[in-house]
Structures are given as structure tokens and as C-alpha cells.
Amino acid sequence: MTDLFFCPERWEPDPMISGNEAEMRKVTGFSGKTADAWQLGDWGTAWSAISSVIPVETGWLEPGAEYRFCFWLNGGENSRQSETCALEIFGDDWEDRLSFPLNRGRTKPILEKNHWLLYGIPFTAPEAAAELHFRFVAAGAVCTVAGIPDMDMAACEALNPDPPETGSPQRYNIVFASGYPNHAKRSAPRSDSAAAVKKVLCMTAAAAGIAVGSVLLYRALHEKKLRK
């Protein structure tokens, strides 16, 4: 399985959404160091999204190959339990997408460190699609997505995780110094849906155009650039 990495400069606000609340900014990451990240969503009901796309062809995403999409995430929850925070992966047909809810413990992270959640979402590149789209969507709460320092997942997975918490207000969000300001308890991951399901994307080869994004950087491309 090959790791792909969230690279902030390769993403953009989804052009299909008007009034998109999304901006790239510098934040304090899991390590306490400043990191580039995308912050999207607000505390209202409007939808926000960022997107990126990568070709499914030799030298980019290999058709039928297994990958893991890796990133850090912070926030994405509110006190009303009505928010949306999700990753979508799809080929030529958005209706046939994979959707991974990233809030309320519905997709288990690898670990939590300093209130940031480390994710490695597995998927299989489609055999019959020209390109693969990646999309983070948010509504009802603010979430922040950051990349993996030096594209080194082994170093992140070796971190000593935060101890489990049950009494802090919802899930921590960096827009509030002490998390979301209420007295609700955090939700724990549900055992019946904790693991991200790996599933083959079965897409038909049709003209894409659902979302126009920039190309997602992943390790093979990164190494190819370094050799130039």
C-alpha cells in the first residue's frame, strides 16, 4: 500500500460551492510548530469544501493499486450534534463516491496528539476512470486539515498518543483556546464503525468535470520532482 499525502498548496476551494468558507492559513500543528493548513466551514449551516484531483494513469495513480490518504485533522464538531465533517473520494461519478465521516467517532483515527487526529484512509484506485477526486466538506462547524511533516507517516504513527478523554467539551477545535465552549462530553469512537472501510471504486469512464481542483501531491511525485 502506497501513502498519499495531503499537501495544502495543491488544494483549492471547491468552485461549485458559492459562499465557500475556506482559506489556507498557518496554524499551530500537533507538534506545536507552525504548519500550513486549510480551515473550512463556519458555525452556521452553509456548506464549505476544498478539492483536489489526480490522474489515474501510470506515473500518477496506478489503476487498481492500493493507497492510503494521510492527513492531520482538528475540529469539525459543534455542541448541537448537527455538523458535517467528511472526506469524499470519487472518480467520474460523484454519486458513486466513498464518504468518510470524520466527526463523532464514526471513522477511527490512527491516533490523537495534542488534540489533532491522525488519519490514514485506505482506498483502491479505480480501473476505469480518468482521474480521482478528493474533497473535504464541512457544515455547522469549523475543521482544519494539515499535512504530514516531511511526508513521514512512520514518525507520526510512532508518537505517544494523548490519553483517552471523556470530560472535555466535544472535540477540540483550534478556533477556541479551550475547545468548544459548552459542558457536553466528548463522543468516543463507535466499535461498529471505527475502522475505515477499504472499498474498490467502481466507476465508469466518462468525462469528468464535477469538481475542478489542482493535483494532489503524493510521495512518488514528490520524489520524482526531487530527482529533477
C-alpha positions in Angstrom: 0.0 0.0 0.0 1.3 3.4 -1.0 0.8 6.5 1.1 -0.6 9.7 -0.4 -0.3 12.9 1.5 -2.5 16.0 2.0 -0.4 18.9 0.6 -2.2 22.2 1.3 -0.8 24.1 -1.7 -2.3 21.5 -4.1 -5.9 22.1 -2.9 -8.4 24.9 -3.6 -11.9 25.9 -2.5 -14.4 23.9 -4.4 -15.6 26.2 -7.3 -19.0 24.5 -7.4 -20.0 26.0 -4.0 -20.9 29.7 -3.7 -20.1 31.4 -0.4 -17.5 28.8 0.4 -15.9 29.4 3.8 -12.4 28.0 3.2 -8.9 29.5 3.5 -5.3 28.3 3.7 -3.6 29.6 6.8 -0.8 28.9 9.2 -1.8 27.1 12.4 -0.1 25.5 15.4 0.1 21.8 14.4 0.2 18.7 16.5 3.9 19.2 17.2 3.5 22.7 18.5 5.2 24.1 15.3 3.6 26.3 12.7 2.1 24.4 9.8 0.2 25.3 6.6 -3.3 24.1 6.7 -6.8 24.6 5.3 -9.6 25.8 7.6 -13.1 25.3 6.3 -16.6 25.7 7.5 -18.3 28.0 9.9 -20.7 27.7 12.8 -23.7 28.3 10.5 -25.4 25.9 8.1 -23.6 26.8 4.9 -21.6 24.1 3.1 -17.9 24.6 2.5 -15.5 22.3 0.6 -11.9 22.1 -0.7 -11.0 19.8 -3.5 -8.1 18.3 -5.4 -7.8 15.8 -8.3 -5.1 13.4 -9.5 -5.0 11.5 -12.8 -5.5 7.7 -12.8 -2.7 6.6 -15.1 0.8 5.3 -15.0 3.1 7.7 -13.1 0.3 9.1 -11.1 -2.3 6.8 -9.5 -1.9 3.3 -10.8 -5.3 1.7 -11.7 -6.2 -1.0 -9.3 -3.4 -0.1 -6.8 -4.0 0.3 -3.1 -3.3 3.6 -1.4 -3.7 5.3 2.0 -4.6 9.0 2.1 -2.8 10.6 5.1 -3.5 13.9 7.0 -4.0 15.5 10.3 -7.4 17.0 11.3 -8.6 19.2 14.0 -12.2 20.2 15.0 -15.2 19.6 12.9 -17.7 19.2 15.7 -20.2 21.5 17.5 -22.5 21.3 20.6 -25.7 20.7 18.6 -24.5 17.3 17.1 -25.8 18.5 13.7 -22.5 19.2 11.9 -20.9 17.7 8.8 -17.2 16.9 8.5 -16.2 14.4 5.9 -13.7 13.2 3.3 -15.1 12.2 -0.1 -13.2 10.2 -2.8 -14.7 9.6 -6.2 -13.9 9.1 -9.9 -16.1 10.2 -12.8 -19.4 10.0 -10.8 -19.9 11.9 -7.6 -23.0 9.8 -6.8 -20.7 6.7 -6.6 -18.4 8.3 -4.0 -16.7 6.9 -0.9 -17.6 9.1 2.1 -15.7 9.0 5.4 -17.4 11.0 8.2 -14.6 12.5 10.3 -16.6 13.6 13.3 -18.4 12.0 16.3 -16.1 9.0 16.2 -17.5 7.5 13.0 -14.2 6.9 11.3 -11.5 6.0 13.8 -8.2 7.9 13.5 -4.8 6.2 13.9 -4.1 8.3 17.0 -4.7 11.7 18.6 -1.9 14.0 19.5 -2.3 17.4 21.2 -5.9 17.4 20.1 -5.1 16.7 16.4 -6.3 13.4 14.8 -4.0 11.4 12.5 -5.9 9.7 9.7 -4.8 7.1 7.1 -7.8 6.5 4.8 -7.4 3.4 2.6 -8.8 3.1 -0.9 -8.2 1.4 -4.2 -7.6 3.4 -7.4 -10.4 2.8 -10.0 -9.7 0.7 -13.0 -12.0 2.7 -15.3 -11.8 6.4 -14.5 -9.7 9.2 -16.0 -9.0 10.9 -12.6 -9.7 10.6 -8.9 -11.2 13.5 -6.9 -10.6 14.2 -3.2 -12.9 16.5 -1.3 -13.2 17.7 2.3 -16.7 19.0 3.1 -17.8 20.8 6.3 -21.0 22.4 7.6 -22.1 23.5 11.0 -18.6 23.6 12.5 -15.1 24.6 11.6 -12.5 22.0 10.8 -8.8 22.3 10.0 -6.8 19.9 7.8 -3.0 19.8 7.7 -0.3 17.7 6.1 2.2 15.2 7.4 5.6 16.8 8.2 8.2 15.5 5.7 5.7 13.0 4.4 6.9 10.7 7.2 3.9 8.6 8.4 6.2 6.2 10.4 7.3 9.1 12.6 3.7 10.2 13.2 2.5 6.7 13.9 5.3 6.3 16.5 4.1 9.3 18.5 3.0 8.7 22.1 -0.8 9.5 21.8 -2.9 11.6 24.1 -4.6 9.6 26.9 -8.3 9.0 26.3 -10.5 11.8 27.4 -14.2 11.7 28.3 -14.9 15.0 30.0 -13.7 17.8 27.7 -16.2 19.8 25.6 -16.8 18.0 22.4 -13.8 17.7 20.1 -11.1 20.3 20.5 -11.1 23.0 17.8 -8.2 25.4 17.3 -10.5 28.3 16.8 -11.3 28.1 20.5 -8.4 28.1 23.0 -10.1 25.6 25.3 -12.2 23.6 22.8 -15.9 24.2 22.0 -17.4 26.3 24.9 -20.0 24.0 26.4 -20.2 21.3 29.0 -21.0 18.3 26.8 -18.8 15.2 27.0 -16.7 14.0 24.1 -18.1 11.2 22.0 -15.9 8.0 21.8 -15.5 6.1 18.5 -18.2 3.5 18.0 -16.9 0.0 17.7 -19.2 -0.9 14.8 -17.9 1.8 12.5 -14.4 2.6 13.9 -12.4 1.2 11.1 -12.3 3.0 7.7 -13.7 0.5 5.2 -11.5 -0.2 2.2 -13.5 -0.5 -0.9 -12.8 -0.6 -4.6 -14.2 2.4 -6.5 -16.1 1.0 -9.5 -16.5 4.0 -11.8 -17.4 4.3 -15.5 -15.0 6.1 -17.8 -16.9 9.3 -18.5 -15.9 12.9 -19.0 -15.1 14.4 -15.6 -15.9 17.9 -14.6 -17.7 17.6 -11.3 -15.0 19.5 -9.4 -12.1 21.3 -10.8 -9.1 21.1 -8.5 -5.3 21.1 -8.6 -3.2 17.9 -8.5 -2.7 16.1 -5.2 1.0 15.7 -4.3 2.0 12.2 -3.2 5.2 10.5 -2.5 6.0 9.2 -5.9 5.5 12.6 -7.5 7.5 14.3 -4.7 10.4 12.0 -5.2 10.2 12.5 -9.0 10.5 16.2 -8.5 13.5 15.9 -6.2 15.3 13.9 -8.9 14.9 16.7 -11.5 
